[in-house]
Amino acid sequence: MNKLFDKPEEVSWIDLSFNVITKIDEVLLDFPGLKMLYLHGNTIGDLSEIDKLARLPNLMSLSLHGNPMENEKGYRNYVLAKVPQLRTLDFSGVTKSDRADAATWNKMYGNKKRSKKKKKE
């Protein structure tokens, strides 16, 4: 995708909302200057997909609402633990309390691998 841009490092905002995206593609890492990423209204279900975004140090605003992952227990804390520099998540400001909750959550659950739920047969 970066071949579409003369200077991919200068891209600061990408909106991929409402595109039936199921996974966060690592091609987004080709945009190190990315500050805003809109992925709302897709079909991303696995919270571990957020781990990829931790490698975007300038990311300040992220929207994921409307994805199945939003219904996972600890969703907001997981995202903020993995991408702690965020200022807004799902169009809502990140507060000191949010950061403290995410830090506590990360100490309790952050090192445990998230497993996909197995379906009962």
C-alpha positions as CSV (number, residue, x, y, z in Angstrom):
1,M,0.0,0.0,0.0
2,N,2.9,2.4,0.7
3,K,3.6,2.3,-3.1
4,L,0.5,4.5,-3.5
5,F,2.2,7.2,-1.5
6,D,5.4,9.2,-2.2
7,K,6.0,9.7,1.5
8,P,4.2,7.1,3.5
9,E,5.9,8.3,6.7
10,E,4.0,11.5,6.4
11,V,0.5,9.9,6.3
12,S,-1.1,10.8,9.6
13,W,-4.7,9.6,9.2
14,I,-6.3,6.5,7.7
15,D,-10.0,5.8,7.7
16,L,-10.9,2.2,6.9
17,S,-14.3,2.2,8.6
18,F,-17.2,0.0,7.3
19,N,-15.1,-2.2,5.1
20,V,-15.8,-5.7,6.5
21,I,-12.2,-6.0,7.7
22,T,-11.6,-9.0,9.9
23,K,-7.9,-8.5,10.8
24,I,-5.6,-5.6,11.3
25,D,-3.1,-5.9,8.4
26,E,0.5,-5.2,9.2
27,V,0.7,-3.0,6.2
28,L,-0.4,-0.2,8.5
29,L,3.0,-0.4,10.1
30,D,4.4,1.1,6.9
31,F,3.0,4.4,8.1
32,P,5.1,5.2,11.2
33,G,3.7,8.8,11.4
34,L,0.1,7.5,11.7
35,K,-1.7,9.5,14.4
36,M,-5.4,8.7,13.7
37,L,-6.8,5.3,12.6
38,Y,-10.4,4.6,12.1
39,L,-11.5,1.0,12.0
40,H,-15.0,1.2,13.3
41,G,-17.9,-0.7,11.8
42,N,-15.8,-3.7,10.7
43,T,-15.8,-7.3,11.8
44,I,-12.6,-7.5,13.8
45,G,-13.2,-10.1,16.5
46,D,-9.9,-11.0,18.0
47,L,-8.5,-8.6,20.6
48,S,-5.0,-9.8,20.0
49,E,-5.2,-8.0,16.6
50,I,-4.6,-4.8,18.7
51,D,-1.0,-6.0,19.5
52,K,0.1,-5.0,16.0
53,L,-0.9,-1.4,16.7
54,A,1.5,-1.2,19.6
55,R,4.2,-0.7,17.0
56,L,2.8,2.6,15.9
57,P,4.4,5.0,18.4
58,N,2.6,8.2,17.1
59,L,-0.9,6.7,17.2
60,M,-3.1,9.0,19.3
61,S,-6.6,8.4,18.2
62,L,-8.2,5.0,17.4
63,S,-11.7,4.0,16.7
64,L,-12.8,0.3,16.9
65,H,-16.4,0.6,18.0
66,G,-18.9,-1.5,16.1
67,N,-16.4,-4.4,15.8
68,P,-17.2,-7.7,17.7
69,M,-14.0,-7.3,19.8
70,E,-15.7,-4.4,21.5
71,N,-17.9,-6.9,23.3
72,E,-15.0,-8.8,24.8
73,K,-14.5,-8.5,28.6
74,G,-11.7,-6.0,29.3
75,Y,-11.8,-4.5,25.8
76,R,-11.0,-0.9,26.7
77,N,-8.3,-1.9,29.2
78,Y,-6.7,-4.3,26.8
79,V,-6.5,-1.6,24.0
80,L,-5.1,1.0,26.4
81,A,-2.6,-1.4,27.9
82,K,-1.3,-2.3,24.4
83,V,-1.4,1.2,23.0
84,P,-0.8,3.4,26.0
85,Q,-0.1,6.7,24.2
86,L,-3.7,6.9,22.9
87,R,-5.5,10.1,23.7
88,T,-8.9,9.0,22.3
89,L,-10.4,5.6,21.9
90,D,-13.7,5.2,20.1
91,F,-14.2,9.0,20.0
92,S,-14.0,9.2,23.8
93,G,-11.1,10.9,25.6
94,V,-8.7,8.7,27.6
95,T,-8.7,9.8,31.2
96,K,-6.2,9.3,34.0
97,S,-8.7,6.9,35.5
98,D,-8.8,4.9,32.2
99,R,-5.0,4.8,32.3
100,A,-4.9,3.6,35.9
101,D,-7.5,0.9,35.2
102,A,-5.6,-0.3,32.1
103,A,-2.3,-0.5,34.1
104,T,-4.0,-2.5,36.9
105,W,-5.7,-4.7,34.3
106,N,-2.4,-5.2,32.5
107,K,-0.7,-6.3,35.8
108,M,-3.4,-8.8,36.4
109,Y,-4.0,-10.2,32.9
110,G,-1.6,-8.6,30.5
111,N,0.9,-11.4,30.3
112,K,-1.7,-14.1,29.8
113,K,-2.2,-15.3,26.3
114,R,-5.6,-14.5,25.0
115,S,-7.1,-17.6,23.5
116,K,-9.9,-17.8,21.0
117,K,-13.2,-19.1,22.5
118,K,-13.9,-22.7,21.4
119,K,-17.3,-23.3,20.1
120,K,-19.3,-26.1,21.8
121,E,-20.1,-28.9,19.4
